[in-house]
Amino acid sequence: MVTIPVRRVGHGAGLPLPAYESAGAAGLDLRAALAEEGTLVMAPGERIAVPTGLALQLPAGFEAQVRPRSGLAFRHGITVLNSPGTVDSDYRGEVTAILINLGQEPFTIRRGDRIAQLVIAPVTQANLVETTILDETARGAGGFGSTGVSDAPNSDISKSDTVKGVDA
């Protein structure tokens, strides 16, 4: 387990620190740090950056990923727009969750509501080396569903479907 120093931003005072809600949970639940007794109403299609009231000091070699909560996504169509949102180890500002309402009804967020998850993950930085030749593979340059969706005979979705506007 890694230890991460956390600084509360003023409007986050009084809210519980993010916590794992079960022994096997991968994500810490983030809460909405709205003004006291504050609410936000998200109209269908609206996106908003919701403050968490927290700033992190991640160790070098780690990132924090802001991810959707499955219950909010399934029940209300609320998800993290840039999922996963990346918090870099050298960022010291407030963590926010960029949410979007993909549902058909307005959705109300209240102070302290659990709005997203924070997953701490190791990062591997790469050294890119330019080349003119890449090793051949069976897949080659096939992308966007080129490996197929269904193995069922006579499926409407085939491996030969193409993406409009993308040269093969």
C-alpha positions as CSV (number, residue, x, y, z in Angstrom):
1,M,0.0,0.0,0.0
2,V,1.3,3.5,-0.9
3,T,0.8,6.5,1.4
4,I,-0.5,9.7,-0.2
5,P,-0.5,13.1,1.5
6,V,-3.8,14.9,1.0
7,R,-4.5,18.6,1.5
8,R,-8.1,19.7,2.0
9,V,-9.2,22.7,-0.1
10,G,-11.4,25.1,2.0
11,H,-14.8,23.9,0.7
12,G,-13.8,20.3,1.4
13,A,-13.7,20.8,5.2
14,G,-15.9,18.4,7.1
15,L,-16.2,15.8,4.3
16,P,-14.8,12.4,4.9
17,L,-11.6,11.5,3.1
18,P,-12.0,9.2,0.1
19,A,-12.3,5.6,1.3
20,Y,-12.4,2.1,-0.1
21,E,-16.0,1.0,0.5
22,S,-15.2,-2.7,0.6
23,A,-12.1,-4.9,1.3
24,G,-11.6,-5.6,-2.4
25,A,-12.4,-2.2,-3.9
26,A,-10.0,-0.8,-6.4
27,G,-11.3,2.8,-6.2
28,L,-11.6,5.3,-3.4
29,D,-15.0,7.1,-3.5
30,L,-14.7,10.9,-4.2
31,R,-17.3,13.2,-2.8
32,A,-18.8,16.4,-4.1
33,A,-17.3,19.3,-2.2
34,L,-20.1,21.8,-2.8
35,A,-20.8,24.8,-0.6
36,E,-22.6,23.9,2.7
37,E,-26.1,22.8,1.8
38,G,-25.2,23.3,-1.8
39,T,-26.6,21.4,-4.8
40,L,-26.0,21.2,-8.5
41,V,-28.6,20.2,-11.0
42,M,-27.3,18.7,-14.2
43,A,-29.6,18.9,-17.1
44,P,-29.5,16.1,-19.7
45,G,-26.5,16.6,-21.9
46,E,-24.9,19.0,-19.4
47,R,-21.3,18.6,-18.3
48,I,-19.7,20.2,-15.2
49,A,-16.5,20.0,-13.2
50,V,-17.4,19.0,-9.7
51,P,-14.9,19.9,-7.0
52,T,-13.7,17.3,-4.5
53,G,-12.1,19.6,-2.0
54,L,-8.9,17.6,-2.2
55,A,-5.3,18.1,-3.5
56,L,-2.9,15.1,-3.7
57,Q,0.8,14.6,-3.4
58,L,1.2,11.5,-5.5
59,P,4.6,9.8,-5.3
60,A,6.7,9.8,-8.5
61,G,5.8,6.8,-10.6
62,F,2.1,6.9,-9.8
63,E,-1.0,8.5,-11.2
64,A,-4.6,8.8,-9.9
65,Q,-7.4,8.0,-12.3
66,V,-10.8,9.6,-11.8
67,R,-13.3,7.1,-13.0
68,P,-17.1,6.8,-13.1
69,R,-19.2,5.0,-10.4
70,S,-21.0,2.2,-12.1
71,G,-24.3,2.8,-10.1
72,L,-24.5,6.4,-11.2
73,A,-23.8,5.4,-14.8
74,F,-26.3,2.6,-14.9
75,R,-29.1,4.2,-13.0
76,H,-28.8,7.9,-14.1
77,G,-26.4,8.1,-17.1
78,I,-23.9,10.1,-15.0
79,T,-20.3,9.4,-16.1
80,V,-16.9,10.9,-16.1
81,L,-16.5,12.6,-19.5
82,N,-12.7,12.2,-19.9
83,S,-12.7,8.8,-18.3
84,P,-10.3,8.0,-16.9
85,G,-9.3,11.5,-15.9
86,T,-5.6,11.5,-15.1
87,V,-4.1,13.2,-12.1
88,D,-0.3,13.4,-12.7
89,S,2.2,13.0,-9.8
90,D,3.4,16.6,-10.2
91,Y,-0.1,18.2,-10.1
92,R,-0.9,19.9,-6.8
93,G,-4.2,21.6,-7.5
94,E,-7.7,20.5,-6.5
95,V,-8.9,17.2,-8.0
96,T,-12.2,17.7,-9.9
97,A,-14.5,15.2,-11.6
98,I,-15.7,16.2,-15.1
99,L,-19.2,14.7,-15.1
100,I,-21.7,14.5,-17.9
101,N,-25.4,13.7,-17.7
102,L,-26.1,11.2,-20.5
103,G,-29.5,10.4,-19.0
104,Q,-32.9,11.8,-20.0
105,E,-33.7,13.4,-16.7
106,P,-32.1,16.2,-14.6
107,F,-29.7,14.9,-11.9
108,T,-29.1,16.6,-8.6
109,I,-25.7,16.4,-6.9
110,R,-25.6,17.3,-3.2
111,R,-22.7,18.2,-0.9
112,G,-21.0,14.9,0.1
113,D,-22.5,12.7,-2.6
114,R,-20.1,10.1,-3.9
115,I,-19.7,11.2,-7.5
116,A,-16.6,9.3,-8.9
117,Q,-13.9,6.9,-7.9
118,L,-10.1,7.5,-7.6
119,V,-7.9,4.6,-8.6
120,I,-4.2,4.9,-7.8
121,A,-2.0,3.2,-10.4
122,P,1.7,2.9,-11.3
123,V,3.0,4.7,-14.4
124,T,5.6,3.5,-16.8
125,Q,7.1,6.3,-18.9
126,A,8.4,5.3,-22.3
127,N,11.2,6.4,-24.5
128,L,9.9,6.7,-28.0
129,V,12.3,5.9,-30.8
130,E,11.4,6.9,-34.4
131,T,11.7,4.2,-37.0
132,T,10.5,3.5,-40.5
133,I,9.8,-0.2,-40.1
134,L,7.7,-1.9,-37.4
135,D,7.5,-5.7,-36.8
136,E,4.7,-7.4,-38.8
137,T,1.8,-9.0,-36.8
138,A,-1.2,-11.1,-37.8
139,R,-3.4,-8.1,-37.0
140,G,-1.3,-5.6,-38.9
141,A,-2.9,-2.1,-39.1
142,G,-6.4,-3.4,-38.5
143,G,-8.3,-1.3,-35.9
144,F,-11.7,-0.1,-35.0
145,G,-13.3,-3.5,-34.6
146,S,-11.1,-5.3,-37.2
147,T,-10.9,-8.4,-35.0
148,G,-14.7,-8.6,-35.0
149,V,-17.5,-8.5,-32.5
150,S,-19.3,-11.8,-32.9
151,D,-18.3,-15.3,-33.8
152,A,-22.0,-16.2,-34.5
153,P,-22.7,-17.3,-38.1
154,N,-24.6,-14.8,-40.2
155,S,-23.9,-12.1,-37.7
156,D,-24.9,-8.5,-38.8
157,I,-21.5,-7.4,-37.4
158,S,-18.6,-8.7,-39.5
159,K,-14.9,-8.3,-39.5
160,S,-15.1,-6.6,-42.9
161,D,-17.2,-3.6,-41.6
162,T,-15.2,-0.4,-42.0
163,V,-15.2,2.9,-40.2
164,K,-16.6,5.7,-42.3
165,G,-14.0,8.4,-43.1
166,V,-11.0,6.3,-42.1
167,D,-8.8,5.0,-44.9
168,A,-8.1,1.3,-44.6
